[in-house]
Amino acid sequence: MIDRLKLTLVALLALAFPSRAADKVVRIALAVPLTGDTGTEGQGTRRALTMAIEEANAKHRFPFTLELKALDDRADPKEAVNVANLISSDPSVVAVIGGYNSGCTIPAAKVYARAGIPVMPAAATNPEVTAQQLRPDWSGPKVVFRIMPTDDVQGSYAADFAFNKLKLKQVAVIHDKTAYGQGLAEQFRQQFVKDGGKAQSFDGIAVGDKDFKALLTRIKDERPDGIYFGGLYTEAGLLLKQAKELGLRTKFISGDGSKTDSIYAISGDAVDGAYMSMVGIPVEYLPAAKTFIERYHKRWPSADTPIKPYDHFVYEAAQILFDAMDKVGADRAKLLETLPKTHYKGMLGMTSFDQKGDTLNRIITMTKANYKTHGFEPIR
């Protein structure tokens, strides 16, 4: 009788205080700039990943609790390596989404490879991010799986657009000396010359500089048909504003790093009519993203928390990662075996990876800035 009472008590205690695998915490790391000039973009990706994790937990998708571990790499390559080492030393982290800047992601990926952690870039589009994994000096497995097209695709597309659609024959090319900006500008110049155009100049500026009038004055004297800029929105906005002040009226084309509503506060109406390319399809024009947009605005209703250009990529990356975790669980090594076999149909369409870890989707969209709406209209 006593033994039966003991068994009953144990059973009741087990019901009241269940020891479940769900008590285990598995972390997804986010390594992006959360402060500084690109901090607003990084905060957007944080919101998107937070939402994805909250939704998975609410549905009890896994027999454990997911948790976000967000670290600020400040868009600085050295800090990105420090962040990568911190993440790698945490055994509860099963995967990383990040970085945002190519110059940060390239060295950080080497750290993640040594630790065997899967990485899905939040926005880094320089080809070297994945190409480095095929080199003899790469240490560790291939760990990077990127769901957005790369700068060789984007830069070439912009060059073809400039030469064939805008009928530009000679351009001035400017870049911000970063892996992203310079790489994008080089791809543009190479394809533009191949198309039959002329790159009159190829100049680098420093991130953080504020006065570009000397450079723009020289460019004005060269009378180009257009300017192409490889870099981020802060410098793009200043270039546009100062070009207008100097009376330099010419077509301005830039990449996805400039396509954000944040540019309007810097450039004023000088950005109106500028062309900005975007990898994939901008979320506001992506039919399959309707549910994501509705959920995002419901979760983050403030006007201070708008959807940023790469938020839907981060959300989709999380869904691809979760799909792999459904199959093999929260195991770094097993995820690295499973992710190369990805065939995931989501709001970006069907995502699969090539041998480097790059998406097979190669869609690029050219948009045109509209100062009145602070939006970017796709060029059809």
KETOR-310326 format. One record per residue (C-alpha): residue number from 1; residue in three letters; y, z, x. Coordinates in steps of 0.5 Angstrom, whole numbers. Layout:
BEGIN
NODE resi resn    py    pz    px
NODE  NUM  ala     Y     Z     X
...
! end
This chain:
BEGIN
NODE resi resn    py    pz    px
NODE    1  met     0     0     0
NODE    2  ile     5     2     6
NODE    3  asp     3    -5     9
NODE    4  arg     5    -9     3
NODE    5  leu    11    -5     2
NODE    6  lys    13    -7     9
NODE    7  leu    11   -14     8
NODE    8  thr    16   -14     2
NODE    9  leu    21   -11     6
NODE   10  val    21   -16    11
NODE   11  ala    21   -22     6
NODE   12  leu    27   -19     3
NODE   13  leu    31   -18     9
NODE   14  ala    29   -25    11
NODE   15  leu    32   -28     5
NODE   16  ala    38   -23     6
NODE   17  phe    39   -25    13
NODE   18  pro    36   -31    14
NODE   19  ser    35   -33    22
NODE   20  arg    36   -41    21
NODE   21  ala    37   -46    26
NODE   22  ala    44   -47    22
NODE   23  asp    46   -41    26
NODE   24  lys    46   -46    32
NODE   25  val    53   -49    34
NODE   26  val    53   -56    37
NODE   27  arg    60   -58    40
NODE   28  ile    63   -65    40
NODE   29  ala    68   -66    45
NODE   30  leu    75   -69    45
NODE   31  ala    79   -71    51
NODE   32  val    85   -74    49
NODE   33  pro    93   -73    51
NODE   34  leu    95   -68    46
NODE   35  thr   102   -67    49
NODE   36  gly   107   -71    52
NODE   37  asp   109   -78    50
NODE   38  thr   102   -80    47
NODE   39  gly   101   -73    44
NODE   40  thr   102   -76    37
NODE   41  glu    97   -81    38
NODE   42  gly    92   -76    41
NODE   43  gln    93   -71    35
NODE   44  gly    92   -77    30
NODE   45  thr    85   -78    34
NODE   46  arg    84   -70    33
NODE   47  arg    85   -70    26
NODE   48  ala    80   -76    25
NODE   49  leu    75   -73    29
NODE   50  thr    76   -66    25
NODE   51  met    75   -69    19
NODE   52  ala    69   -73    21
NODE   53  ile    66   -66    23
NODE   54  glu    68   -62    17
NODE   55  glu    65   -67    12
NODE   56  ala    58   -67    16
NODE   57  asn    58   -59    16
NODE   58  ala    60   -59     8
NODE   59  lys    54   -64     7
NODE   60  his    49   -60    11
NODE   61  arg    48   -66    15
NODE   62  phe    44   -62    21
NODE   63  pro    40   -56    22
NODE   64  phe    46   -53    26
NODE   65  thr    54   -53    25
NODE   66  leu    58   -58    29
NODE   67  glu    64   -56    32
NODE   68  leu    70   -59    35
NODE   69  lys    72   -58    43
NODE   70  ala    79   -61    44
NODE   71  leu    82   -61    51
NODE   72  asp    88   -64    53
NODE   73  asp    88   -69    59
NODE   74  arg    96   -70    58
NODE   75  ala    94   -78    60
NODE   76  asp    94   -76    67
NODE   77  pro    88   -78    71
NODE   78  lys    87   -72    75
NODE   79  glu    87   -67    69
NODE   80  ala    82   -72    66
NODE   81  val    77   -71    71
NODE   82  asn    79   -63    71
NODE   83  val    77   -64    63
NODE   84  ala    71   -68    64
NODE   85  asn    68   -62    69
NODE   86  leu    70   -57    64
NODE   87  ile    66   -61    58
NODE   88  ser    60   -62    63
NODE   89  ser    59   -55    64
NODE   90  asp    59   -53    57
NODE   91  pro    51   -54    55
NODE   92  ser    53   -54    48
NODE   93  val    57   -60    48
NODE   94  val    52   -66    46
NODE   95  ala    57   -72    47
NODE   96  val    65   -74    48
NODE   97  ile    70   -78    44
NODE   98  gly    75   -80    49
NODE   99  gly    79   -81    53
NODE  100  tyr    85   -85    50
NODE  101  asn    88   -88    56
NODE  102  ser    84   -92    61
NODE  103  gly    87   -89    67
NODE  104  cys    84   -83    65
NODE  105  thr    77   -85    62
NODE  106  ile    75   -89    68
NODE  107  pro    75   -83    73
NODE  108  ala    72   -78    68
NODE  109  ala    66   -83    66
NODE  110  lys    64   -82    73
NODE  111  val    64   -74    72
NODE  112  tyr    60   -75    65
NODE  113  ala    55   -80    68
NODE  114  arg    53   -74    73
NODE  115  ala    52   -69    67
NODE  116  gly    49   -74    63
NODE  117  ile    53   -74    57
NODE  118  pro    54   -80    52
NODE  119  val    62   -82    52
NODE  120  met    65   -86    46
NODE  121  pro    72   -88    48
NODE  122  ala    78   -86    43
NODE  123  ala    82   -92    45
NODE  124  ala    81   -94    53
NODE  125  thr    80  -101    53
NODE  126  asn    80  -103    60
NODE  127  pro    74  -107    62
NODE  128  glu    73  -103    68
NODE  129  val    71   -97    63
NODE  130  thr    64  -100    62
NODE  131  ala    64  -105    68
NODE  132  gln    63  -100    73
NODE  133  gln    57   -97    70
NODE  134  leu    53  -104    73
NODE  135  arg    55  -103    80
NODE  136  pro    51  -100    85
NODE  137  asp    55   -94    87
NODE  138  trp    55   -92    80
NODE  139  ser    51   -85    80
NODE  140  gly    47   -83    74
NODE  141  pro    46   -87    67
NODE  142  lys    50   -91    63
NODE  143  val    54   -86    59
NODE  144  val    60   -90    56
NODE  145  phe    59   -94    49
NODE  146  arg    66   -97    47
NODE  147  ile    67   -99    39
NODE  148  met    73  -103    40
NODE  149  pro    74  -110    44
NODE  150  thr    77  -110    51
NODE  151  asp    83  -112    54
NODE  152  asp    80  -118    57
NODE  153  val    79  -120    50
NODE  154  gln    86  -118    47
NODE  155  gly    90  -121    53
NODE  156  ser    87  -127    53
NODE  157  tyr    88  -128    45
NODE  158  ala    95  -126    46
NODE  159  ala    96  -131    51
NODE  160  asp    93  -136    47
NODE  161  phe    98  -134    41
NODE  162  ala   104  -134    45
NODE  163  phe   102  -141    48
NODE  164  asn    99  -145    42
NODE  165  lys   102  -141    36
NODE  166  leu   109  -139    38
NODE  167  lys   110  -145    43
NODE  168  leu   112  -141    49
NODE  169  lys   112  -145    55
NODE  170  gln   115  -140    60
NODE  171  val   115  -132    60
NODE  172  ala   116  -126    64
NODE  173  val   111  -121    64
NODE  174  ile   112  -114    65
NODE  175  his   107  -108    66
NODE  176  asp   107  -100    67
NODE  177  lys   103  -100    73
NODE  178  thr    97   -97    69
NODE  179  ala    90   -99    69
NODE  180  tyr    91  -101    62
NODE  181  gly    98  -104    62
NODE  182  gln    97  -108    68
NODE  183  gly    90  -110    67
NODE  184  leu    92  -112    60
NODE  185  ala    98  -116    63
NODE  186  glu    94  -119    68
NODE  187  gln    89  -122    63
NODE  188  phe    95  -125    59
NODE  189  arg    98  -128    65
NODE  190  gln    91  -131    67
NODE  191  gln    90  -134    60
NODE  192  phe    97  -136    59
NODE  193  val    97  -140    66
NODE  194  lys    90  -143    64
NODE  195  asp    93  -146    57
NODE  196  gly    99  -149    61
NODE  197  gly   104  -144    61
NODE  198  lys   108  -141    67
NODE  199  ala   109  -134    68
NODE  200  gln   116  -134    71
NODE  201  ser   115  -127    74
NODE  202  phe   110  -121    74
NODE  203  asp   114  -114    75
NODE  204  gly   111  -107    74
NODE  205  ile   115  -101    72
NODE  206  ala   114   -94    72
NODE  207  val   112   -90    66
NODE  208  gly   117   -85    65
NODE  209  asp   123   -89    67
NODE  210  lys   128   -90    62
NODE  211  asp   133   -95    65
NODE  212  phe   130  -102    65
NODE  213  lys   137  -106    65
NODE  214  ala   137  -109    72
NODE  215  leu   130  -112    71
NODE  216  leu   132  -114    64
NODE  217  thr   138  -117    67
NODE  218  arg   134  -121    72
NODE  219  ile   130  -124    67
NODE  220  lys   135  -126    62
NODE  221  asp   138  -130    68
NODE  222  glu   131  -134    68
NODE  223  arg   132  -135    61
NODE  224  pro   124  -134    59
NODE  225  asp   122  -137    52
NODE  226  gly   119  -130    51
NODE  227  ile   117  -123    55
NODE  228  tyr   110  -120    55
NODE  229  phe   109  -113    56
NODE  230  gly   103  -109    58
NODE  231  gly   104  -102    57
NODE  232  leu   105   -96    51
NODE  233  tyr   110   -96    46
NODE  234  thr   115   -91    49
NODE  235  glu   117   -96    55
NODE  236  ala   116  -102    50
NODE  237  gly   121   -99    45
NODE  238  leu   126   -98    51
NODE  239  leu   125  -105    54
NODE  240  leu   127  -108    47
NODE  241  lys   133  -103    46
NODE  242  gln   136  -105    52
NODE  243  ala   134  -112    52
NODE  244  lys   138  -113    45
NODE  245  glu   144  -109    48
NODE  246  leu   144  -114    54
NODE  247  gly   144  -120    49
NODE  248  leu   137  -122    51
NODE  249  arg   134  -125    45
NODE  250  thr   127  -128    46
NODE  251  lys   120  -127    43
NODE  252  phe   117  -120    45
NODE  253  ile   110  -119    45
NODE  254  ser   106  -113    47
NODE  255  gly    99  -110    46
NODE  256  asp    96  -104    42
NODE  257  gly    99   -99    46
NODE  258  ser   106  -101    43
NODE  259  lys   103  -102    36
NODE  260  thr   105   -95    33
NODE  261  asp   110   -93    28
NODE  262  ser   113   -88    34
NODE  263  ile   116   -94    37
NODE  264  tyr   121   -95    31
NODE  265  ala   124   -88    33
NODE  266  ile   125   -91    40
NODE  267  ser   127   -98    39
NODE  268  gly   131   -98    33
NODE  269  asp   132  -105    29
NODE  270  ala   131  -108    36
NODE  271  val   123  -108    35
NODE  272  asp   124  -112    29
NODE  273  gly   120  -119    29
NODE  274  ala   116  -117    36
NODE  275  tyr   109  -118    36
NODE  276  met   104  -113    37
NODE  277  ser    96  -115    38
NODE  278  met    91  -110    36
NODE  279  val    84  -109    37
NODE  280  gly    80  -110    31
NODE  281  ile    83  -110    24
NODE  282  pro    89  -105    23
NODE  283  val    86  -100    19
NODE  284  glu    91  -101    13
NODE  285  tyr    89  -108    12
NODE  286  leu    81  -107    13
NODE  287  pro    78  -107     6
NODE  288  ala    72  -103     8
NODE  289  ala    77   -97    11
NODE  290  lys    79   -96     4
NODE  291  thr    75   -89     3
NODE  292  phe    77   -87    10
NODE  293  ile    84   -88     8
NODE  294  glu    84   -84     2
NODE  295  arg    80   -78     5
NODE  296  tyr    85   -78    11
NODE  297  his    91   -77     6
NODE  298  lys    87   -72     2
NODE  299  arg    86   -68     8
NODE  300  trp    92   -69    12
NODE  301  pro    97   -70     6
NODE  302  ser   104   -69    10
NODE  303  ala   108   -74    12
NODE  304  asp   108   -71    19
NODE  305  thr   101   -73    20
NODE  306  pro   100   -81    19
NODE  307  ile    94   -85    21
NODE  308  lys    95   -87    28
NODE  309  pro    92   -94    30
NODE  310  tyr    86   -91    33
NODE  311  asp    84   -86    28
NODE  312  his    79   -90    24
NODE  313  phe    76   -92    31
NODE  314  val    75   -85    33
NODE  315  tyr    72   -83    26
NODE  316  glu    67   -89    26
NODE  317  ala    65   -87    33
NODE  318  ala    63   -80    30
NODE  319  gln    59   -83    25
NODE  320  ile    55   -88    30
NODE  321  leu    54   -81    34
NODE  322  phe    52   -77    28
NODE  323  asp    47   -83    26
NODE  324  ala    44   -83    33
NODE  325  met    43   -75    32
NODE  326  asp    40   -76    25
NODE  327  lys    34   -80    29
NODE  328  val    34   -75    35
NODE  329  gly    38   -69    34
NODE  330  ala    43   -66    39
NODE  331  asp    40   -68    45
NODE  332  arg    44   -71    51
NODE  333  ala    38   -75    54
NODE  334  lys    35   -77    48
NODE  335  leu    42   -80    45
NODE  336  leu    43   -84    51
NODE  337  glu    36   -87    50
NODE  338  thr    38   -88    43
NODE  339  leu    45   -91    43
NODE  340  pro    44   -97    46
NODE  341  lys    40   -99    41
NODE  342  thr    45   -98    35
NODE  343  his    46  -102    29
NODE  344  tyr    51   -99    25
NODE  345  lys    54  -102    19
NODE  346  gly    61   -98    17
NODE  347  met    68  -100    16
NODE  348  leu    68  -104    22
NODE  349  gly    63  -108    20
NODE  350  met    56  -108    24
NODE  351  thr    57  -105    31
NODE  352  ser    52  -106    37
NODE  353  phe    53  -106    44
NODE  354  asp    52  -110    50
NODE  355  gln    49  -108    57
NODE  356  lys    55  -105    59
NODE  357  gly    56  -101    53
NODE  358  asp    61  -105    50
NODE  359  thr    61  -107    42
NODE  360  leu    59  -114    40
NODE  361  asn    65  -115    36
NODE  362  arg    71  -118    39
NODE  363  ile    76  -119    33
NODE  364  ile    83  -118    35
NODE  365  thr    89  -118    30
NODE  366  met    96  -120    32
NODE  367  thr   102  -117    28
NODE  368  lys   109  -117    27
NODE  369  ala   114  -111    27
NODE  370  asn   118  -110    21
NODE  371  tyr   123  -105    22
NODE  372  lys   125  -104    14
NODE  373  thr   118  -102    13
NODE  374  his   116   -99    19
NODE  375  gly   110  -103    19
NODE  376  phe   106  -108    22
NODE  377  glu   105  -114    18
NODE  378  pro    98  -119    20
NODE  379  ile   100  -126    22
NODE  380  arg    95  -130    18
! end
